[in-house]
Amino acid sequence: MPKRRVHVAAAAIFNDQGKVLIARRPSIADQGGLWEFPGGKLAPFETGLEALKRELREELGVSILRAQPLIRVHHEYPDKHILLDVWETRHFEGEPWGREGQAVRWVAPAELQRYSFPEANGPIVSAVTLPHDYMITGEEQDEQRFDHMLERALVEDGIRLVQLRAHGLDEVAYRARAERALEKCHAHSAELIINGSPETFHAVGADGLHLPSRALMSLNHRPIGNDQWLSASTHNLEQIQQAQRIECDFATLSPVRETPSHPGAVTIGWHDLQQMVERVTMPVYALGGTRHVDSDRARAVGAQGIASIREFWHE
C-alpha cells in the first residue's frame, strides 16, 4: 500500500540575540520527548505559510509578520512520507510560550547538537546553524594582501563561513595560510572550511572539509567524523545525490549563471537549481555568478543562500 503523505509547516524563530526557539514534543505524541521546531500539519487548501501562521498562533501565541523559506525536507518513515516545509522568521509579535503545555526553549544554534530531534530534523538543524552567505577565498598569492582581504570580509561583510581555496599553493604554504585564517575566523566567530585533503583538514584542525567534485565522486562513505562540517562541490543531479549519499552536511551547486572566469559555460539557471535542490535533504548554496542581491531569490527556490568568491573577496 502507498505510504501516507504528511505535509508539515515548521518555523525557525530567531530572537534579537540570535537564538532559535525549539519545543519539546508531548510524551504521549509520536516520538514524544524529542525536541522540534514548532509548527504543524497543513489543513486542506492551506499554503505552507498560512499553516505556519495559524499553528504558531495556536501553539505559541505569536503572530508572524514576515518569514522566508529556509529548507524543505522530504523524509521516509516506515509508515509515512513527510514533507517538512521550514520557514525562517525574525519578525514576529508576542512572547512565545507553550499554550498546549509543551516546554519551549531559546537555544543558540551552535548548541542545537546537544538536543535530541526526530531523524527528519537533522537537515533543519544544519540549515539553522549555517549562515546564508558563504565566502570562497580567491587565489591570492601575497600573504599580507590575503590577510587584509579576509579581515575585511569578516568585519565589513559579516562573513561567518569561509572556504579556503588556494590551489596555487604547495602543501606547506597552504597549511601555514590555513592556520592563520583559522585564527582570524575564530576571532570573528566564523568557521573555516578546508578545500583540500582530509590529512590537511586534520593537521590544521579546521571546522570542516570541502570536497571538490572529483574527490566527491570517488568516495563511498563520509571521510571525516560527524562533529565537523563536510561539504562538496556539485554541478549536476548525479553529483548532488552523491553528496547526499555520503552524508555531506551541505553542498554548493554551480554554475547558476555565467561567470567572467568561465564565459560561455553551460549554466544551471534558477529553475533547474530548484529542481535539483528538491531532490536532496541538505542545505545547498547557489554558486556561480551569484551576488548578494540574489540571496532572496536563491532562498525562494530552496537554496540556503549564495556562495561566492567575487562578491565577497575584494579590498
N, C-alpha and C positions, 0 to 999 in steps of 0.2 A: 504494500500500500504506500502511496506517496506520503511524504512527511508533512506534518502540519507546518505552515509557514506563519511566522510571527514577526511583525514589524514594530519595532520599539524606537521611540524618540528619547534621547538622553542628553544631559547637559553637563558640560564642564563649566561651572560657575566660578569665576575668579573674583576675589575681593581686592581692595586697594593695596593690600600688602603682597599681592601676587600668589596668595594661597587659593587652593581649589577645594570645593565642597564635595564631600563624599557622605553617603548614607549607608547604614547597616540594614541588610535585609532582615525582616522578622524571622524568628526561629521557626515558625510554622510554615513559612513560604518555601518554594523550591530554592535550593541552595541557601537556605536560611543561615544567618550568622555571618555571611560573607559581606564585604563592602562593595558598593557600586556607585556609579554616577547616577544621580536622581533622574527620574523620567518614568515613562510607562508606555503601554501599548496604544497604537493609533485606534481611534474609533472609526466606524465606517465613514468614508468620504473626507476624512481629515488629512491635511498635509502634515509632514513631519514637524514643521514649525508651529502649526496650530495645536497639534497634540502636545508639543513641548510646553507651550504657554499654559495650556489647560492643566496639565499634570503638575507643573511647578506651583501653580496657584493652589491646587488641591493638596499637594504633599507638603509644600514648604511655606505657603503664604506669601510668595513673592510674585511680582509682575515683571516679565521680561520686556525691556524696552527695545533692545537691539541684540541680534545674535548672528553669527556667521557659521557656515558649515565647518566642521573640524575633520571628521572621518566617518566613513560608512564601512561597517564590518559585517561581512557575511560569515556565519558560523554554523557548523553542523553539530547538533546534539543527536544522541541515538533516536529520540522521538520527535525531533522538530528541526526546522531550519529557521534560524533567527537572523534578522537584519537589524543591526544597531545603527540608527541614524543619529549621529552625535553632533551637537552644536556647541560652540563656544560663546559665552556671554560674559561681558564685564560691565554691562549696563542693565541694571535691574532696580526695582523699588521694593523695599521691605527687608526685614531681617529674617533670613531663613531659620525655620525651626521645624521639628518633626511633628507635623499636625496629625499624623497617623500613628504616633507613638514610637517612631523609629529614631534611633540615635543618628545625629549628624555631626560632622566634624570638619573644620577647616584644616587643610594639610598642605605643607609646602610640596610642590611637585617632586622635588628630589627625594622626599620621604615616602612616596606612594608605594615603593617596593616593599616597605615593611608591612603593608596591609594585604590581606588575602581577598582577592577578587574572583568572580566567576571566570572560567577559562576564556570566554569570549571577550573579556575586558582587557586582555593583555595589550593588544594594539592601541586601545584607547589610552592606557597608561603611558605608552610611548609617545603618542601624539600630544598628550597634555604636557609631557616633560620636555619635548623638543620645541625649539623656537620656530618662528615662521620664516626667518631669514637664515640662510646657510652660506657662509662665505668660503670660497675656494681660493687659496693664495695663488698669485701669479708666479711665473718663472723668473723671479728677481735674482740677479747674481750678486749684487752688492749687499753685504750683510747689514751695514748701517741703514741703508735705504729700506731693506726688508723690515727691520725692526721698527722704523718710523711708520711705514705704511700699515703694519699690523697694529701698532699702538693707536693710530688714527682711527682705524675701523672699529676697534674695541671701545674707544672713548666716544667718538663722534657719531658713529652709526649704531652703537649699542649692540654690536655683533656678539652673540653668545655661543655660536657653534662654528668652528673653523676646521677646514680640511687643509692640511699641509701638503701641497703638491709642488714638488721640486725635482722633476725628472733629470734636470741638468746637473744635479749634484751627485758626487760619489757617496758611498755609504757613510764614510766618516764625517763628511761635511753635512750630510742630511741629518745625521743624529745630533750633531752639535747645534744645528739650527732648530731642530725639533725640541731639544731640551730648553733652549732659550724661549721658544714660542710657547711651550707648555707653562713655563713660569709666568710669562706675560698674561696668557689666557686665564690662568687661575687667579692672578691678581685682580682680574676684572670679572670674576665669576663666570668665565666662559670655559668651554670644553674644547679640547684639541683632538682631532681625528687624524691618524697617520695614514697617508696614501703610500703604502709600501708592503713589506713582508711582515708576517706575524713575528718574526725574530726581531725586526726593528721596533715594532709596536711594543713588545715585551721589554726590550732593552731601554726604551725611553720611558716606559711607564705611562703612556698616553691614556686618554679617556676612551679611545675607540680605534678601530681599524677599518679602513675603506679598501674595498676590493675593486681593482679595475675589471672590466667585463671579461677579459680573457682569463684572469685568475678565478673569477666567479664561476665560469663555465667548466673549470677543471675540477671543482670540488664536489664531494658528495656528502659533506657534513659541515657543520659550523666549526671554523678553525680556532675560535677563541671561546672563553667562558661566557656565561650569561650575564656577568656583572659589569661588562663593558659594552659600549656600542659597537655593532657590526653593521656597516653599510656597504653598498655596492653601486657601481656604475651600470646602468641598463639602457638599452636603445631599442628594444622591441619586446613583444609579449613573451617570447621564449626566455629571454634573459630575466625579465622581471619575475616570471614564475619560478625560475631557478633561484633567484634571491629569496623568494618566499620559501622554497623547498629546503634550503639550508639554514633557514631561520634567521635571516638578516632582520635587524630591527627597523631599518629604513633604507631607502634607495633614492638615487637620482635617476630621472628619466629624461633623455635628451636625444637629438636637439629639438626643442619645441619650435624654435624659429631659426632662420639662417643667421649665422654669426659672421663678423668680419674675418675671423680666423679660418672659417670654413665656408667661403662663398660658393653657392651652387649646391650645397649638400642637401640631400633629401631630408625634409623635416617631418616631425610627427604632427604638429598642429594641436590645437586645444581639443578638438573633437576626439581624435584618436588617443590623446593622453587620457581623457576622461574614460574612454572605453577600457583602456589597459589598467588604470588605477582601480576601476570597479572589480577587476578580476583578482585582486590581491587584498590582503588584510593587514597591510603595514603602511606607515606613512611614506609618502613619495614626494620628493621635491622636483618641481619643474625646472629644468636646466637647459640652457642654450638660447641666447638672445633674450632672456627674460630680464626685466628690470623691476625695481621696487614698485613701480606703479602697476605691475602685473600681479601683485600679491593677492589682491581681492579676486581677480579673475581665476588665478590658479586655485585658490581655495574653493571658489564656486563650482569648479569642475572636479573637486575631490582631492586635490593635492594638499600637502601640508603647508606649502608656501613655495618660495623660489630659492634656487641655488644659483650663485653667480660668481664669476671672477671679476669681470669688467665693472659691474655695478658697484662693488664694494672696494676693489683693490686699486686704489689711486692715492695720490698725495693730497 
